[in-house]
Amino acid sequence: METDHRPWGHYTVLSDAPDHKVKRICVLPGKRLSLQRHRRRKEHWYLVRGEATATVEDREIALSPGDAVDIPCGASHRIRNTGEEEAAFIEVQTGEYFGEDDIERIADDFGRV
C-alpha cells in the first residue's frame, strides 16, 4: 500500500474497487483538509484516533474515537484535527466514481483552490 503525503498529513488507500474506495487518512495536529465537495460519491468517516471536528454543510460535529459522520453526495465538508496528536479516520467512499479529480475545492489553507 502506498501512502500519499499532503500538506495536512497523509492517506493510504486500503481498498480500491469498482463499487467503493477505502482510505486511512491521518491529519496532523492543528491542520485541516480543504473545504470541498464531490459530485459523484458520498463518504462515511469513522474516527479511530485523536480528536477532530467535521464540517458538513453548515454543521460542525465534534468527533472522538468511535464516532462517525456521513457526507452526502454534493455536500460541502472538511475535517480539522482539534487535538494534540495525529488524528486518524477511515473514509469509505461509495458512488459511481472515486477519482481525485472529483474534488471541487471551495476553500483551502494551502492555496489549492
C-alpha angles and dihedrals in degrees: 000000000000124000120218114208121215132178090261097046133287145287138208124205107230098179133010114183135151092259101038148006126212125199135180105217124194121195122196119234111281094010130113138191121247119278100254147151137209126218098197107038145040125215139215117202122199116185113220102170139019132003125294145164119225120203115206112177103309097340125099113204122192111219131199126177109298094027121118138192133194122220114201121219109276096017118130111240147161140165129224128196106232096175139082096249135053111286119219130193138172114235119201114193122197129175138075103306135024105184121134088238089073089075113108106190115210098175132359135184090213102052097254097131 
